[in-house]
Amino acid sequence: MRKYLTNILIIFISIIIGLVMIEVLLRIFLPQNLNISQIDEERVYKHEPNIESVLKRQEFLTHVKINSLGLRDREYAFQKPANTERIAVVGDSFVFGYGVELNETFVKLLENKLNKQSNKTFEVMNFGTSAYGTEQEYLTIKNDVVLYSPDVIILVFFSNDLKDNMKFNLFSVKNNTLIQNPPQKITAILKIRNFISWHSHLYALIYRSVIDNQNLRNLLIKAKLLNPPYKEPSTDFDSLIYQNSYNADFEYSMNKTILLLNKIKETSNNHNLRFILLLAPSKEQVDDTEMKKYISKMNINTSELNATLVQDTIKISLRKSNITIWDLSEQFMENSINNTFYYDTDPHWNKKGHELAANIIYENLINKINIS
């Protein structure tokens, strides 16, 4: 028995040493994208404060640093300084700046442009979190953004937010009223796994391999070794956002989204804040070649094609809500030549895309609402 236990101990120690060696080699020669989020009961996840990582994809490698308040931004005091105007920008990975450095995001470019033409100081704060939907953005505004007393809130909306609002399902709609669903339970295993994901490159490599393999992911879920906080909707939102065809789930998500946007407007009014809804286009909406690729990939019926379905529906649904809506689509399309503003493979804005977005928002702020 003693020999048997000794052999087990030797095997165990050897495995630990092997894992440590692999971890060290990965850190040196093949660093992975470490997790920068912590599990959150109400919002599913949010940024882990004071964490740094590198986001590496086929077309870019960027450095990401999250401040002590959970923002991909510099540090801010809750109390707004004198002679300062604050603009809070809320949204998903496009606001976060996925694919560019912080100073290359439209948020910081806008801040620089505003500060060059005014005697007062502008602080444009980045509340973007990758893969957030309107549900999480509403909770972010209600619980976090208002604490900083911004003068203006800009919410950036993308068509894929409709899918996210079903995927996370933080709210239900009953009798045309939003009802917040009970928060998810955070188990000890989830906390441990979350902690490891902040530090281990080996874990990041394994996790990426798992989530990219649907069969393996499903097997681990059944074995309760993987417990994702959300479920992908079965409805094909990726094609429905460009089709004039009725779908109950799509209509439900759209109605929920409109209710959420009205809630954000109500929250803004309650805190005497100006609310601006920014409608941002996708790559395929801007570039005809990219749309043809998308139609082929998603097998969309061209007779039902409506590239601006989501934006048009939102504008019509909110016309009585007194919400300021700026649509970037037209100017992006007018200035695009061979997919100027997006990465070729990745769907996010490149540096030129962020520059154009910053210029459009700046001109609207100066000329339409006279911010100066």
N, C-alpha and C positions, 0 to 999 in steps of 0.2 A: 504493500500500500504506500509506503514511504517513497519507494522508487517511482511508482505511478504518479504520485503527487508532484515529485521533483520534476518528472518529465513534462507534466502539464504546466508547471511554473516556468520551465525553460522555454516551452513553446509560447506561452503567454508573453514572456519578456522579449522573446525574439520578434513576435508580432508587433509589440509596442515599439521596439527599436526600428523595425522596418517601416512602420507608419511614420515615425519621426523623420527618418531619412528621406522618405518620399516627400513629406511636407517641406523639408528644407530644400530639396532639389526643385520642387515646384516653385517655391518662393524665389529661387535664384534664376532658374531657366525658363519657367513657364507659369508666371503669376496669373492667377485667376481673378475673375470679377467677384470680389467679396460682397456679401450682403450688406446693405447700408440701412436696412429697415428693422424695426422691432415690431412684434405682434401687439396689436391694440384691440381691445374688446369692442370698442364702438366703431372704429374705422377699418378694422381688419389688420391694418398695419400703418405705420408712419415712420419717418426717418429716425434712426438712432442718433441722438445728439453726440457731437464731438467724435465723429468717425470719418475716416478717409478711405478711399478705395480708387481703383483704376477701372474705367469702363473700356474694355477692348472689344472691338468688333472688326469685321472684315475691312471696313472703310475708315475707321478712326480709332484713336486711343486718347482718352481724355482723363484728366484728374478730377476727382470729386471729393469735396470736403464739406461736411455738414457741420454747422455751427452749434453752439450750446443750446440753441432754441429749436433745433431740428430743421433748419432751413439751409438750402444750398445757397448761402449768402454770407456776408460779413455779419458781425455782431450788431445788434440793435438794442437800445433801451426801450422798455415798454412806453415810457413817457416821451412823447414827441418833442424834439428840441424846438426852441423858439425860432421863428422865421423859417420854419420848415414845412414843406408840403409832402405828405406821404401818399404813395400810390401802392396798393397791395395787388399783386398779380397772382391769380390763383388758376390752377389747371393741372394738366397731366405732364407727360414727358416732354412735350413741346415747350412748356413753361420752364420745367426743370432744366432743360437745355441738353437733352440726350444727344450726344454726338459732337458737342462743342464745349469749350472751356467756359467757365463762369463769365469772364469778361467779354465773351463772344455771344452770349445770350441776348435776345432782344430786350430782356428786362434791364440788363446793365447798359446796353447801348442806348436805350431810351433814357435812362437816368443821366448818362453823360451828355446827351443832346439837350435835355431840359436844363441841366446845370450850366451849360455854356451860354444860355440866352437869358438868364434870369438873375436878379439880385438876391433872391432867396434861394434856399437850398431845397433840392428835391431828393427824396429817398424813395426809390422804386424797389420794393421788397419782393423777393422770389418765394412764393408759397407753392411752387410746383412740386408734385410728387408723381413719379412714373406710374402709369396704369390706374390712376385715380379716375373715377367717374363723377358725375354730378352729385351723387349721394354723398361721397366722401368730401367733395369740395364744399358742399353746403355745410357739413359738420365742421370743416376746417374754418370756414368763415364765421360760423356761429360761435365756436368755442375758442378759436385762436386769433383770427385776423382782427376782430373788433377790439381785442385787448391792446392793440398798438395804435388805436385811434387814427386810422388812415383817413384821408380826405376823399379818396377815390378807391373803389374796388373794381378791378378789371378781371372778369372771368372769361377764360379762353375755352371755347367749346369746339370739340371735334366730333364728327359723326360716330366714331367708335365709342363715344361715351354712352350711347344708347345700349350697346352690348354690355358695357361695364355696369350699367345701372340694373341690368338683369343678373349679371354674373355674381355680384356681391349681395344683391337683394337686401340691403340694409333697411329699406322702407317697403311697405306694401301700400296699395291704394284700395280703399274701401269707401264706396259712396262718394267718389271723387275727392277723397281726403287722404292725405299722407299719414301713415301710421308707422312709427319707428319700430322695427322688429327687435326682439331681445338680442343682446350682444352675445357673441360666441364665447364659449368657455375656454380659457387659456389653461391648458394642463401643464404639469411640471415637465413632461417630455417635450412639449412645444417650446417651453422656455429654455431648456437645455440645448435643443437643436438650434434655436435662434441664436443663442450665445456662441455656439461653435461656428455658426455660419458667418459671424463677424470676423473670425480670426483664422479659420482653417482653409487653405487653398485646396487641400485634398478633398475636404467636404464639398467645396464649391464645384470642383471638377466632377465628383460623383453625382452631386445634386443636378447639375446641368445635364449630365448623361441620362439621369432618370427622367426628368421632366420632358426631355426631348424624345423619350421612348414611351409611347402611350401604353403598350402592353405591360412593360415593366412597372410603369407608374401605377397602373390599375392593380397589379399584383401586390405591390407594397401597400397600397391603400387597403386592400382586403386583409392583408396581414397586420394592419394597424401600425406599420412602421413609417408610413407617410400619411399625414393628416392635413391635406390642403384646406385652407379656410374658406374656399369658395368652390363652386361647381360651374364649369363652362355651360352656358345655355345651349340647349339642343337646337334652337332656332338659328338659321343661317343669317345672322344679322349682317355679315360681311357683304352679302349680295343684296339683301333687302333694302339697304340704305340707298341704293341706286335704282330701285324698281318701283314702278307704279302698280303694285299688286297688294291686295289686302292680306294681312297676317295678324292674327289676334295678339301674339306676343309682341310684335313690333308696335302695334297700336297701344298696347298696355305700357310698354317702355316709353313711348313718346309722350303719353299722357302723364306718366310719372315724372318724366324730365321737365315738362312744362310746369307741373306743380312745384317741383324743386326750384326751378328758376324764379317762380313767383315768391317762394319762401325766401330765397336769397334777396330778392328785391324788398320784401317786407322787413327782413333783418337789417338791411342797409338803411331803410327809412327810419327804423326804430333807433338807429344810432347816428342819424343825420349824416349818412355817407352817400356819396354819389355812386351808383352802380352802373357799370358798362358791360354789356355782353359782347364779346368778340367772337365772331364766327370765323374759324380758320379752315381753309380747304385742305383736302388730302392731295397727295401727289397725282393720283389719277384724275382728280377734278381739274387740276391745273394744266396737265399735259395730255394731249390727244393720244399720243403713242402709248403713254402709260395706261390710259383708260382702255385702249384696245387690248393691251396685255391683260388687264384686270378682267375685262369682259370674257376673254377666252379662258382665263384661269378659273373664274367663278361660274362659268357657263350661264351668263346672264342673257336673257332674251332681249335683244336690241329693240324690239317693238315696245317693250315696257321700260326702256332705259330712261331714267330721269336723274341726271348727275347732281342736281341741286335739290333733290327731294327734301332732305333733312333741313337744310337752311331755309327753304321756302316755307316748310310746315311750321318751323319755329317762329319765323317772322309773322306769319298769319295768326298763329295761336297767341302771340304775345302783343298784338297790335293795340289791345285795350289795356295793357298792363303798365303803360308809361315807362317802359324799359328802353334805355338807349342801346341800340344795336348797331354795331359796325361789322360789316362783312368784308373780309379781306380777299375774297375769291376773285373779284373782277380785276383788281390791280395785280394780283399774282399771275392771273392768266394773261393779262396784257403784256407783262414784262418777261414772261417765260419763253425761253428758246431752248428746245431739247433738254427739258427737265433742269432748268437753271437752279432751282431753289431747294432741291431735295437730293439726298444721296441716291445713287443708282440702285443699290440693293436695299439699304435700310430706308424705311418710310419717313424718317424725320427730316426736318430742315437742316441744310448745311449752313455754313457761315453766311452765304448770300441770302438764304431764306430768312435768317434772323435779322440781317441788316434791313431787308425790305420790310419785314414786319415792324421793326423799330421805327422806320421812316414813316410808314402809314399811320401808326398810332400817334407818333409825335405830331404829324400834321393835323390829325383829327383833334388832339388835345388842345393844340394852339388855336386852330381855326373854328372848331365847332363848339367847344365848351370854354374857350378863352382861358385856359389854364396858363399862368405865367407868373 
